[in-house]
Every structure is written in C-alpha cells, then in structure tokens.
Amino acid sequence: MDATTPSPEQAQPHSTQRTGSAFITVLLIEMWERFGYYGITMLLVLFMVQRLGLGDAQVNLIWGAFSVMVFATPAMGGWIGDKVLGAKRCLVLGAMTLGLGYLLLCLYGDRLPALLVALSVIIIGNALFKPNAANLVRRIFEGSQARFDSAFTLYYMGSNLAAAIGVLLTPWIKDHWSWYAAFGLCCLGPLLSLTYFALAAHKLGGMGSSPDNHPLRKDRLVLVLLGMIATLCGGTYLLRHSDLGVDCVYAGGVIVIGIFVHMILRGSRHERAGLMAALILLIEASLFFIFYQQLATSLTLFALRNVDGNQTLFGHHLFTWSPAQYSATNALWILVLSPLLAWLYRRLGQRDLPVAGKFAIGFAAVAAGFFSFGLSGMVAVNGLVPSWVMLVGYGFYSLGELLVAALGLAMISRYVPARMGGFMIGVFFVAGGVAQYLGAIIANFASLSAEVKDPSLSLPIYTRLFDQLGLLALAGAVVALALLPLIKRLSLAHAASGAGDAGHADGRAVAAS
C-alpha cells in the first residue's frame, strides 16, 4: 500500500484505553530486558581493566567496536522486523539471544576469546530486540502525532528505570560476591521479559508489523538464524581486531548517508522534505553519542581513579559508591526529569519548541555537564574530587540526553513514512554507533599507562578531556541554533504536503514540532 494512502487502522487512532494498555505492555517488556543489558554493559569496561588486566587503550577500542556493532546492527534487525519475521517475533528472538549472551559471560567471561564471543551474541540479540521495541511504540501511536514526544520521553524513562536498578544492583552484587554472580543476575532480565510477553502478548493484537499478521514461515526463520551465525563470526573477528573499527566507522557513515540519499531520491515528492529534515537532525543527534560513549569509558575510569566514593551530606557520611554505580545517576536523573518534560510537552501543545530547538538546548546542557567534570579539579583533595561533582555533572548531561537522544527516536517517527519505520529506527542506531566509536577514540586521549597510580597525576588528564568535550558540545548547540530556520522550512513543507501516513496527517502539529 502506498504510504500516502493510510490503512483504516492508520487513519483512525487506537482508542485511548487500548493504546495505553499496549504502550505499558511494550514498556514493561523493554524494562525487564534493559535491566539485564545495562547491568552487564556498565560493568564490562571495569571488568576488562580490573579482572582481565587489559590496558585502557585496548579496552576503549574493544568497547568502541562493540558500541559500533550494538548501534549499527539494529538497522538490519529493524528490516527483519518490518519485512521478514515481524516486530513481535524479533522481540522474542532478540530477548532469547541476549539471555544466552549474558549466560556465556557468567560461565566463561574470564577468558578474553570467550568474552568476545559473548559480546557478539549480545550484539545480535540487541539488533533484533531494540529497533522492534521502539517500532512497536511508533505503531501504537500512529494517528496520534501530538503524543509522539511525550510517549517516547516516557518510553525512554522506563528504559532508564530499569537501567538505574541494574547499574546500582550489579556492582553491589559484584562487590559482595563476584563478577560472575552479577552477570548471572542479569540473565533474569531477558527471562522475565519473555515471561511477561507470553502473558501479555494479546494486548498487542494487530499492532505489529505486516509479517506478524501472517503465519511464521520456517524458511525465513532458517535464513535469519543462518544470518545470526554469520554475524556472530564477523562480530567476534572485528572485536578481536578492533583496529578495523576505523574502517567500519567510515563505511557506516557512508552507508547511513547513502541510505538517506537513496530514500530522498526514490521517495515521493511529499516525503522528501521530511526525510531531509530527518537527515539533518540525525547528524546532529549523532554528535550526542560521542558524549554518551564517555559514560562507560572515560567517566567510569575517572570515577575509579579520581572520585572519592564517600557520599556525604553536610559533613555526615551517607554511603559509599562503587565506581560503576555512578553511571546509574544518569538513569536516576532521567527518571526525575522525564515526567516533567513529558508534562511540559503536553502542556505546551502546539506552542512547544521544535525538535531542532530542543536539540540546541540539549547540547548546551551536555556542555554544562562536561564543564562541571572539567572544573572538578578545583575542588579536588589529593587528586580526588567529591561525589557531588558526579551527581551535578550527570544531572546536566541527563537533561541533554532527554532533549537529544530520546527525541531522536520521536524525530524518526515524525518525519519517516511508516513503511520504513523499523528500518529507519535502525539507521538512527547505525549513526549512533559510528559516533560512539569516535567517542571511544576520544576517550583514549585520557588513557593511562599501568605505571600511573597517583590520582594527582591522572586528574589533569581527565579534566582536560572533559573541558574539550564541553567545548565540542557547545559548538553543537551553536550549529543546532543556526540550522533552526532550515528545519522549520522543511517541516512546513513536510506538513503542507500531507506527507506519509496518518501519523503525519495533522499538518499543524508537525509544523509546530
């Protein structure tokens, strides 16, 4: 069916009650799975440094290559969900694969070759799970364009609730028992996600992609499984030879631009303005993932070496942080800020800021966060900065994340036709993966040799990096502001043409947001 001719289901929004029930179902499935994912990933850099004894530079490049593939492969997972197996079936297969990856880490993670295989399994599981969960949210809210920003902000909040629990709990389990007990706990996430899906799948009736509405074709499933095996081999090779990641970055960037150019040239006249706006905003959003990569690399290692883990309030000791737990403050801040922003978007309605304007504010907030980390050396004692520095810096950063990364998915949903929704959500993650590898290279500017043990020597290395990242984020804010007029013109053209599906039907809402 042509994208300009909405189906009856697209043309009429789902009832509020059914929409809310379906959204909560996807949200809970996502939350259980993300508990395991973030619990694992926020430990891995420290695990490779502290347990396996790898150097900072090697760890950053392995993590960078892992990030590229985690973010790049969902493009294919989204396409499989759109055209081959169906979004809901990919959700199930992805959760099963992720659980297997976590189990391999638990059983064999102390050997680097086995760890790389486990990481490759996690990459494949995430590729199938992540884009199709987001695409289900998009399909739930078809015909309700004005609710996109609010829905995706709440969806992002749910993921971060799970992340906060996972990142706070798994380091505590590691400290009191072992790394492998923490990895084992994360296996429960996909298991609970699958259990809840089995109990609540009926609430998603009719809301999947086209293949979900037809019987499963076994030949297609076999081809997908063979593709998963091939990806496992290729992913393990690239992780083992992480220096090839630079070539992957160049190739990924060319592919992303090429896909958009192809879509713009082949799309109908009324789709082009929306796709051009999406491409510009995608490039802006990609810059954010350079900063996002620092959470697992430079900021985590900074917390290990240069942050006093004793949390105090008015001189009274409250508790002691484990270095890996600081990244949970990112998720906790998002839990606080998400409902406030979602309420604000709905309250403003058509007076809301355009997405490009929110991006500009978001980059300014990220800059404030990294400048907070960079200036922390002024309050350091013997090379150690107080925990409050991390809480304040992560607060500014988290506001920026909500205004850029969270709305990046809403931006794809707004400007891209429904027939390519899952695939283009995957393309969004490809761009993020490319930027994350660049972020890992940047994190290596603060990599330390094993001989550097004195916090007073490592502190200026980290703070210099954070100051430079703050300046980069500030430049991103300036560019986003400069592009506002162009984005507005493209949005108006997109709205005036009645582009895409029923999700684009309310032209005034699209132009306003």
N, C-alpha and C positions, 0 to 999 in steps of 0.2 A: 504493500500500500504506500502510495506517495506520502511523503512527510507533510505535505500541505493539506492532506485530507485526513483529519483526525478520525479515529475509530469512535464508535459510540462511547466506549469506555473512557477514551481520552477526552472526548468532548464534554463529558459530564463529570465533575469532580466526584470522588467517592464520598459517601456520607461521612460526616464528622466522626461519628462513633466508630465506624469501620476503619477509617483512616487512622484514628488514634490507636485502636487496638493493634492494627498491623504494624504501625510505627514502633510501638512498645515491644512487639514481638521481635522485630529485627534488631532493635536497640539492645535487648537482653541477650540475644544470640551473639551479637558483636561484643558485648561487655564481657561475657564469660571467656570468649576466645582471646580478647585483648589482655585479660588478666594474665594468661599464660605467656602471651607474646612479649609484653613489656617486662614481666617478671624475669624472663630469660634474657632479653636483649640488653637490659640495663646492667646485668651482671657480667656480660661476656668480655667487655674490654678489661675490667679489673681481673677477671678470671685468667685471661691470657697473659696479663702482666704479672700478677701475683702468684698464680698457681703454675702456669706453664713456663714462666720466666722469659717471655718474649720481650724484645725491646719496644720502646714507644713507637718508633718509626714503622717497624714491621706490623705492629698491632693496628696502627692508624690506617695503613694501606689495606690490610685484610678487612678491617671494618668498613673502609671506604668501598672496596669491591663488593662486599656483602650488601651494603646500602644501595649501590647502583642496581644490583640484581633484584633486591627486595622491591625497589621502586620501579624498575623497568619492566619486569615480567608481568605485572598486572595488566598491561596493555593486551597481552595475549590471553590472560585469564578473563578479561572483560569480553574479548571477542568470542572466546569459547562459551561464555555465559550467554551472550547475545544470539549466537548463530548455531552452536553445536549441541551442548548439553542442556542449557538453561541455567538461569541465575541461581535458582534454589538448589539444583543438583550440584553446581560448582561450590556453593556454600558448604554443603555436606562433605564433598570430596576434599575441599581445602582444609576443613577442620580436622578430618581424619589424618591428613598428611602432616599437618602441624603437630598433632599429638605424637605421631611417630618420630618427628624430628626432635621434640623435647625428650622423648624416651631415649633416643640414641645419645643425646648429651648426658643424660643421667647415668647411662650404663658405660659409655666409652669415651666421655669427653676429655679424659685426662691424657689422651693421645692426639696429637695435632692432626694426623690424617683422618682419624675418625671424627674429630670435631669439625673438620671442613666438610665431610660428607653430611653430618647432621645439619650444618648451616645450609647446605644446598637443599636438603629436604624441607627445611623451614622456608627457604625462598620459594619453592614450588607451592607449598601449602598456602603461603600468603598471597601468591599470584592468583590462585583460584578463589580465595576467600574474600580478600579486601575489596576489589572493584565491584564484585557482585553484591556484597552487602550494601555498599554505597548506591549501586544502581537500583536496588530494591527500594531504598528510601526515595530515590528520584521518582520511581514509578508509582509509589504510594501517593505522592503529592502532585502527580500530573493533574492539570486543570486547576491547581491552587497555587499559581505562581507567586502570589504575595507572601506565601508562607515558606518559601524556599530558604531564605536566610535564617529565619527563626528555627526551622526544622533541622537544618544542617548544623546550626550552632548547638542545639540540644543534643543532636547525634554525636557531635564532637565532645560534648560534655560527658555523655555516657561512656565513651571510649576512655576518657581521661579519669573517670571514677574508677574504672577497672584498672587503669594504669597506676593510679595512686595506691590502690590496695596492693597490687602486685609488687610495685617497686619498694613500698615500705615493708612488706612482709618478707619477701625473698632474701634481702640482705640480713634481716634478723635471723631467719632460719639458717642462713649460711654461717653467721657468726656463732650461733649456739649449737649447731650440729655440723653441717658440712655443705660444700658447694653442691654436692650431688643430691642431698636432701632438698635443697632449694629448687634444683632443676626438676626433681620428681614432683614437687608440689605443683609446678607449672603445668604438668601433664593433665592435671584436673581441669584446667580451663577449657580446652577443646572437648573433653569428655562431657562436661556439664553443658557446653554449648550444643553438642549433638543431642543430648538428652532433652534439652528444652525445645529444640527444633522438632524432635519426634512428637512431643506433647502439644505443641502449639502451631504446627505447620498449617492446620486448617484455617487459621486466621489470615493466611497469605494467599488464600484461594483466588486465582485469577489475576494475581499481581506480579507474577514473574515475567520472564521474557518469553518469546514465542515458543522455543523448544520445550519449556516447562508444561505447555498445554497439550503436548503430544507424548505418546509412549516412548520410553527410553530406547534408543537404537543402539544395540550392542556393538555394532561395527564402529560407531562413533566413539563409544566408550573405550574400546580397544585402542583406537588411534590416539585418543587423549592419553591413555596410560603409557603407550609407547613414547609419546612426546614427553611425558614426565620423566621417563627413564633417560631419554637423550638429554633433557635439560639437567638432570642430576649429574650426568657425566661432564657436560660442559661447564656447569657451575662449579663443580669441585675442581676442575682444571684451572678455571680462572681465579678461584680463591687461592690455589696453590701458587699460581704465577700472578700475583696481584699487580705486578708492574704492567701487565697487559691492560689494567684498568684505564690507563690513559687513552688507549685506542678505543676502548668501549665508550669512554666519555665523548670522544669526537664522533664516533659512529652514532651514539644515542642522540646527540644534539642534532646531527644531520637528519636522522630518521624522524625525530619529532617535528622539525621544521618542514621536512618533506611531506609528512602526513597532512599537516595543516594546509600547505600549498596545494596538495592534491585535492583535499576536500573543498577548498575555496574555488579551485578551477572547475571541479566537476559538480559542485553543488549548484542548486538552482539560484536564480538571481536574488531571491528574498532570503537565502541562507547565508550569503557571502558576508554581509555586514556583521552578523552575529559571530561568524567564525573568525573574522578579522579582529573583532573586539576580544574574543576568547584567546586568540594567539598572543596579542599584546599583553593581556592580563596574565596569561600563562607564563610568559617570560619574566614578568615582574614577580609572580608568585615563586618561580624557581629560585630567584635570588634568596628568598627566605630560607630555603633548605640548606644553604651554606651555613647559616646560623644554627639551624636545627641540629646539624651534624655535631656541633660542639657539645651538646648535652652528653653524648655518650663518649666523647673523646677528650678534648682539652678541658672542659668544665669538670668532668668526672675525675681526671687526673689532677687537676688543680685542687679539688676537694680532698683528694687523697694526700697531697703533699703540702698544701699551704692553707688549709682551713682548720681552725680549732673546732673540733666536733662537739665541744661542750656548749649546749644551748642554755643561755642564761636569760633571766628577766629581772631587771632592777637589782642585779647583783646576786640573785638566787639561781642556783643550778636547777634546771628542769629535767634534762635528759641528755644523752649523748647520741649524736648522729653517726651512723655508718656512712662512709663516703658515697656508696651507691645510692643511699636514700635521698640525697639532696635533689636528685632529678625528680623525685616524687613531688617536690614543692611546685614544680611546673604543673603537674596534673592537679594538685590541690588548688592552686591559683585559678586554673581553668574552671574547676568546679564552682568557685566563688563568682567568677566573672561571667561565665556562660549564661546563667539565667538572667543576670542583669542586662546583658547585651541583647538576649533574645526578647526580653520585655521591652527594651528600648526600641528595637527594630519594629515590633508590632505596634508600639505606641505612636511612633513617628509615621508609620504607614507610608503614604506616597511622598511625605516630606523627608523620608530617610535619605541619608547620604548615598551617592552611587558607590558601587563596589570599588572603583578606582580611588575614590576619596578615602574609603576605609583602608585601602592598601597603604596610602600615604601616611595616615595616622599610625597604622601598624608598624611601618618601618621606623617611624620616629620613636615609638615605644621600644622597639628592639634596640635601637641606638642607645636609649636611656639605660636599658638593662646592661648592655656591654660596657658602657661608660662607668656604671656602678661597679662592675667587676674590676675594670681597669684602674679606678681610683682607690680600690680597696687597700693598695699598698700603703696609703697614707695613714691607715689606722692599724697596720699590722704590728704585732709584737713578736719579735724574734722570728720573723718570716711567716707568722700565722695570722690570718685575718679572722675576725669573729664570724660566727654563723649567721648573724643578722645580715651580713653582706650578701650571702647567697639567697636569703629569703627576699630581700628587696630587689636584687638583680633579676631573679626568676619571676617576680611579680610583673615588672615592666616587660620582660621578654614574653611572658604568657599572654599579656594583653595583645602584644603584637602578633602572636601566633593565632589568636582567635580572629583577628582582623584580616589576616592574610591567608594562612593555611586552611583554616576552617571554611572560609568563604571561597576558597579556590574551588572546592567541590560544588558549591552553590553556583559559582560562576559558570562552570562547565554545564550544569543542569539548565541554567538560564539561556545560554547562547547556542548550545549544540542541539541539533534535532534528536528526537527520541530514538530514531532508528539506529543511531550510532552512539547512544548514551554510555553503555558499558565500556565499549572500546575507547571512547574519548576520555572517560574517567581513568582508564589505564594509561592513556597517553599523558595525562596530568601527572601520574606517578612516575612515568619514564623521565619526564623533565625534572621532577624532584630528585630522582636517583642520580642523574647527571650532576646536578648541583651538589648533592651530598658527597659525591666523590671529590669534587673540587673543595668542599668543606674539609674532607679528611686531609687533603694535601695542605690546606691552610693550617689545620691543626698541627701538622708536622713542623711548622715554624717554631712550635714550642716543645718539640720532642726533646727529651733529656737523655743523656747517657747514663749508664748504670752508676757512674762514679759520682754523680751529683746527688748528694744526700742532704745537704744543708738547705732548709727552707728559705733562708735568706738569699741563696743563690738562684733558686728556681722562681721565686716570687716575681722579680722584674721581668723574667722571660714571659711568664703568663700574662702579667698586666699589660705589657707592651702589645701582645697579640690581641687582647680584649679591647684596648684602645683603638687599634687599627680596624677591628671588626665593627666597633661603634661608628667610626667614620664611614665605613662601607654601607652600613645600614642608613646613615644619614643621607648619603648620596642616593640610595634607593628611594627615600622619601621625596627628595627633590625631583627625581625623574618621574615618579608617580604623579606628583602635582603638575609637572609640565605636560603630561600626557592626558590630563583630565579633559580638556576641550575635545581632543580627537576621540576619546572613548565616548563622550556624550554624543557627538555627531553619529558615530557608528551605532550607538544604542537607539537613537531616534530613528535612524534608517531601518534598523532591525525591527523596531516596533511598528513603524509605519507600513512595512511590507506584510505584516501579519505572519512573520516567519515561523517555520517549523510546525510543531504540534500544538495541541491545546494548551500545553504548558507555556506557550508564547502568546496565547490568544489575547490576554489583557495588555494591549499595547501601552497604555498609560503606566501600568505597573512596571513594565520592563524598562520604559524610558526613565522612570524615576529611580530604578535600582540597577 
